[in-house]
């Protein structure tokens, strides 16, 4: 192994994709010396290889770890106060998306999208409400 070449022992065992990346870089350095042939052999694009290689050169083996694809900043996200009100209205009054949007506009002067902010049963994305609201309703008398 050449000095400075990546080793898979330095990467946590739970990150399988990150364990494969040093092998790809090592294959180019020690076996073929040809990026295109190595990428074809491993079934990756050359762009992916060069991203990994630049990260490896800049950060070492830490740069080969899988990174989150989550955005660092969401300027169009619903404000925290509005999310709290939405969850409160959904849990306590069982309002649907249209009624929640109307209520927030009328009483709190907050404008939200009925579909985007209240998708999946009236709860903002990423929020889980314990229990089904239908469980708390009174049964119909027939």
C-alpha positions in Angstrom: 0.0 0.0 0.0 1.3 3.5 -0.9 1.9 6.0 1.9 -1.2 8.1 2.4 -3.5 5.7 0.6 -6.9 5.2 2.3 -7.6 2.3 4.6 -11.1 0.9 5.3 -10.3 0.3 9.0 -10.6 4.0 9.9 -14.2 4.3 8.7 -17.1 3.2 11.0 -18.4 -0.3 10.2 -22.0 0.9 9.9 -21.3 3.0 6.8 -21.0 0.3 4.0 -20.8 2.7 1.1 -18.0 4.7 2.8 -16.1 1.5 3.3 -16.1 0.9 -0.4 -14.8 4.3 -1.4 -11.2 3.7 -0.2 -11.1 0.5 -2.2 -12.0 2.4 -5.3 -9.3 5.1 -4.7 -6.8 2.3 -3.9 -7.7 0.5 -7.1 -6.9 3.5 -9.2 -3.6 4.2 -7.4 -2.3 0.6 -7.1 -3.9 -1.6 -9.7 -5.0 0.1 -12.9 -3.9 3.8 -12.7 -6.9 4.4 -15.0 -9.9 6.2 -13.5 -12.4 5.4 -16.3 -11.6 1.6 -16.2 -11.9 1.5 -12.4 -15.2 3.4 -12.4 -16.6 1.0 -15.0 -15.4 -2.0 -12.9 -17.0 -0.6 -9.7 -20.1 0.7 -11.5 -19.8 4.3 -10.5 -19.5 7.5 -12.5 -16.2 9.4 -12.9 -17.8 12.4 -11.4 -18.5 10.5 -8.2 -15.0 9.2 -8.1 -13.5 12.7 -8.5 -15.8 14.1 -5.7 -14.6 11.3 -3.4 -11.0 11.8 -4.4 -11.1 15.6 -3.8 -12.7 15.0 -0.4 -10.1 12.4 0.4 -7.3 14.8 -0.6 -8.7 17.6 1.5 -10.0 15.8 4.6 -8.4 12.3 4.6 -10.6 9.3 5.3 -13.2 11.5 7.1 -14.0 13.0 3.7 -15.0 9.5 2.4 -17.9 9.2 4.9 -21.4 9.4 3.7 -22.8 12.9 4.1 -26.3 14.1 4.8 -28.2 15.3 1.8 -30.5 17.4 4.0 -30.3 21.1 3.2 -28.4 23.2 5.7 -30.9 26.1 5.3 -34.6 26.1 4.4 -35.8 29.6 3.7 -39.3 28.5 2.8 -39.8 26.4 5.9 -42.9 26.9 8.0 -42.2 29.0 11.1 -41.9 27.2 14.4 -44.9 29.1 15.9 -47.1 28.1 13.0 -46.1 24.5 13.3 -47.0 24.4 16.9 -50.4 26.0 16.2 -51.0 23.5 13.4 -50.2 20.5 15.6 -52.4 21.9 18.4 -55.4 22.5 16.1 -54.9 19.0 14.5 -54.7 17.2 17.8 -57.3 19.0 19.8 -59.9 20.1 17.2 -59.3 17.5 14.4 -59.3 20.3 11.8 -58.4 19.4 8.3 -55.9 21.2 6.0 -58.4 23.8 4.7 -59.9 24.7 8.1 -56.4 25.0 9.7 -55.3 27.3 6.9 -58.5 29.4 7.3 -58.1 29.6 11.1 -54.5 30.6 11.0 -55.2 33.3 8.4 -58.3 34.7 10.2 -57.1 34.6 13.8 -53.3 34.7 13.7 -52.7 36.5 10.3 -50.5 33.5 9.2 -50.8 32.4 5.6 -49.8 28.9 4.8 -50.3 26.5 1.9 -53.1 24.0 2.4 -51.4 21.2 0.6 -47.6 21.7 1.3 -47.7 22.6 4.9 -50.5 20.3 5.9 -49.7 17.2 3.9 -50.3 13.7 5.2 -53.2 14.2 7.5 -52.7 17.8 8.4 -49.4 17.5 10.2 -46.3 19.3 8.8 -43.6 17.0 7.3 -41.3 15.4 9.8 -43.9 15.6 12.7 -45.5 12.5 14.0 -48.7 12.8 16.0 -49.3 10.0 18.5 -52.5 8.1 17.8 -55.1 8.5 15.1 -57.5 11.5 15.6 -60.4 9.2 14.6 -59.8 7.2 17.7 -60.8 10.2 19.9 -64.1 10.9 18.1 -67.4 9.8 19.5 -69.0 7.0 17.6 -72.1 7.9 15.5 -75.4 7.1 16.9 -77.7 5.6 14.2 
